Amino acid sequence: MELALYGADGFYRRGERPAEHFRTSVSASSRFAAALARLLGEVDAALGRPQRLDVVDIGAGCAGILRHLLAHAAPDLAGRIHPVAVEVAPRPDGLPDAITWRDAPPDSITGLVIANEWLDNIPLDIVEQTDDGPRLVEVCRTTGTERLGPVPSPEDLDWIASWWPLAEPGDRAEIGHPRCAAWASVIGRLDAGLAVAVDYAHARADRPPYGTLTGYRDGATVAPVPDGSCDITAHVALDACTASGQRAGASATLLTTQRNALRALGLTGARPPLDLAHRDPRAYLVGLRTAGEEAELLDASGLGGFGWLAQTVGTPLPPSLADLASQAGGQGQSSTLSDSSPRRM
């Protein structure tokens, strides 16, 4: 998986445009970035409006989120934003000079970190339960043919026992500790502010028995053959990442769905009033388009079912997300994530 995605000829290393292969919230509508802009404003206020406000997009693709934030930032904020796109692909042509392009997150961040559909592409191993215990699944790089390999490492076995227990022969687990470590490293780099991971996810009580590994190419689901020809992805155990972030120093946590988070940030999907069609037909059509885009982002069976993990360092949760945490019983962790979370479209 590491070679297929990030090797010399890997899928992401050569600069593939994600929107050409699968639909994400960023490519679906600018309303997603608009919601993040509101969140950025709340983070800025919580930090006391610092002279420099870092906005780091990890797995930035073509930096669509940062482009939008720069173009639509309020005047008092625009001059203080320091946008950083973290991506292994080459810097795209025409990217605004203000956006720093790098292949690893900064060591020190004060502001907002966005990781939209990044953790699902952190490479991991897969194990299968046998009559003799769990075994690693080995795969041929060119054909995708599988075979059972050696016993997993002690670290693998510890993670499985904690987060994805295997019951019956044939059951599989996707070993998520590399994703946990990646997320903990993000929290560890955050001096003050908020980090948000957005991904399709599942919870310990509802792990899919045969895993979620799949491939995407040209908008279609394909076999996850690790030859570099397609995106290879697997759902994220965001609850395990939550615990890793807390151990890394997170001050406050919210684990919820995109539907809940975006509604808290002002998206409704509501159609404009019908009488507007008579008073201002153009405004009515614009309102219909906005409503349709928001509805897609909020759809619980689609993008709205994605998980949102929000963790802060040195500050409380922003007001919009703090209200959700309060509704979740004060601990900021929702039980709505399950294996019904969607795959990429």
C-alpha positions as CSV (number, residue, x, y, z in Angstrom):
1,M,0.0,0.0,0.0
2,E,2.9,2.4,0.8
3,L,4.5,1.7,-2.6
4,A,1.3,1.8,-4.5
5,L,0.3,5.2,-3.1
6,Y,3.5,7.0,-2.3
7,G,6.4,5.1,-4.1
8,A,8.3,6.6,-7.0
9,D,5.4,5.7,-9.4
10,G,2.7,5.8,-6.7
11,F,-0.8,7.0,-7.3
12,Y,-0.5,10.2,-5.3
13,R,3.2,10.8,-5.9
14,R,2.6,11.4,-9.7
15,G,0.1,14.1,-9.1
16,E,-3.3,12.5,-9.8
17,R,-6.2,14.9,-9.2
18,P,-8.5,13.3,-6.6
19,A,-11.6,14.8,-8.2
20,E,-10.9,12.8,-11.3
21,H,-11.2,9.5,-9.4
22,F,-13.7,10.0,-6.6
23,R,-16.1,12.6,-5.2
24,T,-15.2,14.4,-2.0
25,S,-16.8,17.1,0.0
26,V,-14.3,19.6,-1.3
27,S,-15.1,18.8,-5.0
28,A,-18.9,18.5,-4.3
29,S,-19.4,22.1,-3.2
30,S,-17.7,25.3,-2.0
31,R,-20.2,25.2,0.8
32,F,-17.9,22.7,2.6
33,A,-15.1,25.2,2.5
34,A,-17.5,28.0,3.6
35,A,-18.4,26.0,6.7
36,L,-14.7,25.6,7.4
37,A,-14.2,29.3,7.0
38,R,-16.8,29.9,9.8
39,L,-14.9,27.3,11.9
40,L,-11.6,29.2,11.2
41,G,-13.2,32.4,12.4
42,E,-14.2,30.8,15.7
43,V,-10.7,29.3,16.1
44,D,-9.2,32.7,15.4
45,A,-11.4,34.3,18.1
46,A,-10.5,31.6,20.6
47,L,-6.8,32.2,20.1
48,G,-7.2,35.9,20.6
49,R,-6.7,36.8,16.9
50,P,-3.0,36.2,16.7
51,Q,-0.8,38.1,14.2
52,R,-0.1,34.8,12.4
53,L,-2.9,32.2,12.1
54,D,-1.7,28.9,10.6
55,V,-4.2,27.0,8.4
56,V,-2.7,23.6,7.5
57,D,-4.5,21.3,5.0
58,I,-3.0,17.8,5.2
59,G,-3.7,15.7,2.1
60,A,-4.6,18.9,0.4
61,G,-5.0,17.6,-3.2
62,C,-5.1,20.7,-5.3
63,A,-5.5,22.9,-2.3
64,G,-9.2,23.7,-3.0
65,I,-9.9,24.4,0.7
66,L,-7.0,26.9,1.1
67,R,-7.8,28.6,-2.2
68,H,-11.4,29.2,-1.0
69,L,-10.3,30.4,2.4
70,L,-7.9,32.9,0.9
71,A,-10.4,34.2,-1.6
72,H,-13.2,34.6,0.9
73,A,-11.5,35.5,4.2
74,A,-12.7,38.6,6.0
75,P,-10.3,41.6,5.5
76,D,-9.2,41.5,9.2
77,L,-8.2,37.9,8.8
78,A,-6.9,37.7,5.3
79,G,-3.6,39.4,6.1
80,R,-2.9,37.1,9.1
81,I,-3.6,33.7,7.5
82,H,-0.5,31.5,6.8
83,P,-1.9,28.8,4.5
84,V,0.1,25.5,4.2
85,A,-0.8,22.7,1.8
86,V,0.7,19.3,2.8
87,E,0.8,17.0,-0.1
88,V,3.3,14.5,-1.7
89,A,2.3,15.4,-5.3
90,P,4.0,18.2,-7.2
91,R,2.8,21.7,-6.6
92,P,0.0,22.4,-9.1
93,D,0.3,25.2,-11.7
94,G,-1.5,28.4,-10.8
95,L,-1.5,27.9,-7.1
96,P,-1.5,31.3,-5.3
97,D,2.0,32.3,-4.1
98,A,0.6,32.8,-0.6
99,I,0.1,29.0,-0.2
100,T,3.1,27.2,1.1
101,W,3.5,23.7,-0.5
102,R,5.3,21.0,1.5
103,D,5.4,17.2,1.9
104,A,5.1,17.1,5.7
105,P,3.2,19.2,8.3
106,P,5.1,22.0,10.0
107,D,6.6,21.2,13.4
108,S,4.8,24.0,15.1
109,I,1.2,25.1,14.4
110,T,-1.0,27.7,15.9
111,G,-4.4,27.8,14.3
112,L,-6.4,25.2,12.3
113,V,-5.4,21.8,10.9
114,I,-7.7,20.2,8.4
115,A,-7.2,16.5,7.4
116,N,-10.0,15.8,4.9
117,E,-9.8,12.2,3.7
118,W,-6.2,11.8,4.6
119,L,-6.2,9.2,7.3
120,D,-7.9,6.6,5.0
121,N,-4.8,6.7,2.8
122,I,-2.3,6.1,5.6
123,P,-1.0,2.6,4.7
124,L,-1.9,-0.3,6.9
125,D,-1.7,-4.0,7.1
126,I,-4.6,-6.5,7.2
127,V,-4.9,-9.6,9.3
128,E,-7.3,-12.6,8.9
129,Q,-8.4,-14.8,11.7
130,T,-7.6,-18.5,11.2
131,D,-8.1,-21.6,13.3
132,D,-4.6,-21.0,14.6
133,G,-5.0,-17.3,15.3
134,P,-4.6,-14.2,13.3
135,R,-2.2,-14.1,10.3
136,L,-1.1,-11.1,8.1
137,V,-2.5,-11.0,4.6
138,E,0.2,-10.8,1.9
139,V,-0.7,-9.5,-1.5
140,C,1.0,-9.7,-4.9
141,R,1.8,-6.2,-6.1
142,T,1.0,-6.8,-9.7
143,T,-2.0,-9.1,-9.6
144,G,-3.6,-8.5,-6.2
145,T,-3.5,-12.3,-5.4
146,E,-3.6,-12.8,-1.7
147,R,-2.1,-15.4,0.7
148,L,-1.9,-15.8,4.4
149,G,1.5,-14.8,5.9
150,P,3.2,-14.7,9.3
151,V,1.8,-14.0,12.8
152,P,1.3,-10.2,13.3
153,S,3.7,-8.3,15.5
154,P,3.0,-7.7,19.2
155,E,2.1,-4.1,18.4
156,D,-0.4,-5.3,15.8
157,L,-1.9,-7.9,18.2
158,D,-2.2,-5.3,21.0
159,W,-4.1,-2.9,18.7
160,I,-6.4,-5.6,17.4
161,A,-7.2,-6.7,21.0
162,S,-8.1,-3.1,22.0
163,W,-9.9,-1.9,18.9
164,W,-10.8,-4.7,16.4
165,P,-11.2,-8.1,18.1
166,L,-11.6,-11.0,15.7
167,A,-14.1,-13.7,16.4
168,E,-14.5,-16.2,13.6
169,P,-12.1,-17.7,11.1
170,G,-12.2,-15.6,8.0
171,D,-12.9,-12.4,9.8
172,R,-10.5,-9.6,9.0
173,A,-9.2,-6.5,10.7
174,E,-7.4,-3.5,9.2
175,I,-4.7,-2.7,11.7
176,G,-5.1,1.0,12.4
177,H,-2.2,1.9,14.7
178,P,-0.3,3.7,11.8
179,R,-3.3,6.0,11.5
180,C,-3.4,6.5,15.3
181,A,0.3,7.4,15.2
182,A,-0.2,9.8,12.3
183,W,-3.0,11.6,14.0
184,A,-1.1,11.8,17.3
185,S,1.7,13.4,15.4
186,V,-0.7,16.1,14.2
187,I,-1.9,16.8,17.8
188,G,1.8,16.8,18.9
189,R,2.6,19.6,16.4
190,L,-0.3,21.8,17.4
191,D,0.9,24.4,19.9
192,A,-2.6,25.9,20.2
193,G,-5.8,25.6,18.1
194,L,-8.0,22.9,16.5
195,A,-7.3,19.9,14.4
196,V,-10.1,18.2,12.4
197,A,-10.0,14.8,10.7
198,V,-12.8,14.1,8.2
199,D,-13.1,10.6,6.9
200,Y,-15.4,7.6,6.4
201,A,-15.2,5.7,9.6
202,H,-16.6,3.0,11.9
203,A,-16.7,2.4,15.6
204,R,-15.5,-0.6,17.7
205,A,-19.0,-1.9,18.3
206,D,-19.7,-2.0,14.5
207,R,-16.5,-3.0,12.7
208,P,-17.2,-4.6,9.4
209,P,-16.2,-8.3,9.7
210,Y,-14.4,-8.5,6.4
211,G,-12.9,-5.1,6.3
212,T,-13.3,-2.1,3.9
213,L,-10.2,-2.1,1.7
214,T,-11.1,-1.0,-1.8
215,G,-9.7,0.8,-4.9
216,Y,-10.9,3.8,-6.9
217,R,-10.0,4.8,-10.5
218,D,-11.8,7.2,-12.8
219,G,-14.9,7.4,-10.6
220,A,-15.4,3.7,-10.3
221,T,-14.7,1.1,-7.6
222,V,-12.0,-1.3,-8.6
223,A,-10.1,-4.2,-7.0
224,P,-7.4,-2.8,-4.7
225,V,-4.4,-4.1,-6.6
226,P,-1.3,-2.3,-5.2
227,D,0.3,-1.6,-8.6
228,G,0.0,2.2,-8.4
229,S,-2.8,2.4,-10.9
230,C,-5.6,3.3,-8.4
231,D,-6.3,4.9,-5.1
232,I,-6.3,2.3,-2.3
233,T,-8.2,3.2,0.8
234,A,-9.8,1.8,3.9
235,H,-12.2,3.2,6.5
236,V,-10.7,4.7,9.6
237,A,-11.1,3.6,13.2
238,L,-11.6,7.2,14.3
239,D,-12.4,6.1,17.8
240,A,-8.9,4.7,18.1
241,C,-7.5,7.9,16.7
242,T,-9.5,9.8,19.3
243,A,-7.7,8.0,22.1
244,S,-4.3,8.5,20.5
245,G,-5.0,12.2,20.1
246,Q,-5.9,12.4,23.8
247,R,-2.7,10.7,24.8
248,A,-0.8,13.1,22.6
249,G,-2.2,16.1,24.6
250,A,-5.6,17.0,23.2
251,S,-7.5,19.4,25.5
252,A,-11.0,18.7,24.3
253,T,-12.6,16.3,21.8
254,L,-15.6,15.9,19.6
255,L,-16.3,12.8,17.6
256,T,-19.4,13.1,15.5
257,T,-20.7,12.9,11.9
258,Q,-20.3,15.4,9.1
259,R,-24.0,15.9,9.1
260,N,-24.0,17.0,12.7
261,A,-20.9,19.2,12.3
262,L,-22.0,21.0,9.2
263,R,-25.4,21.7,10.5
264,A,-23.8,23.2,13.6
265,L,-21.8,25.4,11.2
266,G,-24.9,26.7,9.5
267,L,-25.6,24.4,6.6
268,T,-29.3,23.4,6.4
269,G,-30.0,22.1,2.9
270,A,-33.3,24.1,3.1
271,R,-35.0,25.1,-0.2
272,P,-35.6,28.8,-0.8
273,P,-39.3,30.0,-0.3
274,L,-41.4,29.3,-3.4
275,D,-42.5,32.9,-3.7
276,L,-38.9,33.9,-4.3
277,A,-39.3,32.3,-7.8
278,H,-41.8,34.9,-8.7
279,R,-40.0,37.9,-7.0
280,D,-36.5,37.1,-8.1
281,P,-36.2,34.0,-10.3
282,R,-32.4,34.2,-10.5
283,A,-32.0,34.3,-6.8
284,Y,-34.4,31.4,-6.5
285,L,-32.3,29.3,-8.8
286,V,-29.1,30.2,-6.9
287,G,-30.9,29.2,-3.7
288,L,-32.0,25.9,-5.2
289,R,-28.4,25.1,-6.2
290,T,-27.1,26.0,-2.8
291,A,-29.8,23.8,-1.1
292,G,-28.9,20.9,-3.4
293,E,-25.2,21.2,-2.6
294,E,-25.8,21.4,1.1
295,A,-28.2,18.5,1.0
296,E,-25.5,16.3,-0.6
297,L,-22.9,17.3,2.1
298,L,-25.5,16.5,4.8
299,D,-26.8,13.3,3.4
300,A,-26.5,10.7,6.2
301,S,-26.1,7.9,3.6
302,G,-23.4,9.7,1.7
303,L,-21.0,12.5,2.6
304,G,-23.0,13.4,5.7
305,G,-22.2,10.0,7.2
306,F,-18.5,10.7,7.3
307,G,-16.9,11.0,10.7
308,W,-15.6,14.2,12.1
309,L,-12.9,14.1,14.8
310,A,-12.2,17.5,16.3
311,Q,-9.5,17.9,19.0
312,T,-8.1,21.1,20.4
313,V,-4.8,21.9,22.2
314,G,-4.7,24.8,24.6
315,T,-8.2,26.1,23.8
316,P,-11.8,24.8,24.3
317,L,-13.8,23.5,21.4
318,P,-15.1,26.4,19.1
319,P,-18.7,27.4,20.1
320,S,-20.4,25.6,17.2
321,L,-18.7,22.3,18.0
322,A,-18.9,22.8,21.8
323,D,-22.7,22.8,21.5
324,L,-22.5,19.4,19.8
325,A,-20.2,18.1,22.5
326,S,-22.6,19.2,25.2
327,Q,-25.5,17.4,23.4
328,A,-23.4,14.3,23.3
329,G,-23.4,14.2,27.1
330,G,-20.5,16.4,28.0
331,Q,-17.7,14.1,26.8
332,G,-17.9,15.2,23.2
333,Q,-18.0,11.7,21.8
334,S,-20.9,10.6,19.6
335,S,-21.9,7.0,19.1
336,T,-23.3,7.6,15.6
337,L,-20.3,6.3,13.7
338,S,-20.8,2.8,12.3
339,D,-20.0,0.6,9.3
340,S,-22.9,2.3,7.5
341,S,-20.5,5.2,6.9
342,P,-20.1,5.7,3.2
343,R,-17.4,4.8,0.8
344,R,-16.1,7.3,-1.7
345,M,-18.4,8.0,-4.6
